[in-house]
Amino acid sequence: MSIIVKQLSKEYQAQKAVDAIDFSIQPGEIVGFLGPNGAGKSTTMKMLTGFIPPTSGLATVCNFDVQKNSEEVKKNIGYLPEHNPLYVDMYVKEYLAFVAGVYQVKDVAKRVQEMISLTGLEKEQGKLIRQLSKGYRQRVGLAAAMIHDPKVLILDEPTTGLDPNQIVEIRNVIKQIGKDKTVLLSSHIMQEVQAICSRVIIIHQGKIVLDTPIEDLKKRAGEGEGYVYLIELESEISSDAWKEISGIKKVEKQNALQWRISADKDIRNVVLQKVVQMNWGLKGLQEEKQSLEAVFQQLTQTKN
């Protein structure tokens, strides 16, 4: 395993920022780490990278304990924190060469050029970092995180503050990187993870509330409450009129002519037959899909 976390906790006085979490990530996976603000995402990542010590529990990266073998862990990790720290008075190429030197990279010039090419910084390499847009600064951060060819990349909110075009560009870079790296990507944006990741871990109030392949999460979103239909009739009817249809779980009146109906099976044909039989007149029948965002909200509802 590239990353193993067992009963990992972090406490700040009476507050448990991370509460006895467990997960593991295999080599080559791109895993989305989701949660609302304050859920414990950044704290977990800081513990994995050795920036802060855990209160209890175990975490290993490439079989090295993050506390006992912190130097080996750092050699195997590339880390892009949420607030990307850069020396803005250095030139792009100069900065990457500096970081490569810190990691004692062999053939610094060659490696810097490889990272510039991979992250699309060719036109910006001669500029001061302070002259770059937020999107290009993120590219510099990614290039610096990968300069020593780590096996694991930990990216904390890599697209925060970017415009839509920059987000797509950074996503593409991450997907390219993820072909031969293990990537743990923190985000609170469902579309972000859906576009990049093959698996998702959701944390809420310091606890893991879901760990599943992204395809299973999509299925869960599609199922939602089962089958949900928005129906508009030409005639006003009572809610009791729906009781004769088998499979209906819940009936909600939206207005005089509109209904929202939840069922445990596809009842469209039965509804159509009933409408025709009773001469209610059908103006519309639409299946409602539950979004990934709705699933996320259900799992991260604040609990007292």
GITAPE-V767037 format. One line per field, one symbol per residue. psi: psi as a letter, one per 30 degrees, with the letter a starting at -180 (. if undefined). burial: # if it has 16 or more other ideal C-beta (glycine too) atoms within 10 Angstrom, else .. A space follows every 10 residues. Layout:
psi->???
burial->???
//
This chain:
psi->kekkkjhklk kjcfkjekih lkllklkfkj kkjlllkgfg eeeeeeeefg ekklelakkk khgkkfefhe eeefffkkkj lejjjljfgl leeeeeeeee eeghkkieee eeeeeeeegh gefffglkef flleefeeee eeeeffeghl fkkjjjhfgk glleeeeeee eeeeeeeffg lkkjjklgje eeeefelflk kkkkhfkkfk jlkeeeeeee eeecgbkkkj kklflkllff ffffjkfkek kkjeaefkkj kklgljgeee eeeeeeefhf jkfkjkkkkk leeeeeeefg kkk.
burial->.####..### .....####. #.#.#...## ######..## ########## ...#..#.## ##.#.#..## .######### #..#.#...# ###.###### ..#.#..#.. ###.##..## #..##...#. .#..###### ########.# ########## .#...##.## #.##..##.. ########## .##.###.## ######.### ...#..#..# #..#..###. #.#....... .#.....#.. #.....#.#. ###...#..# #..##....# ....#....# .#..##..## ....
//
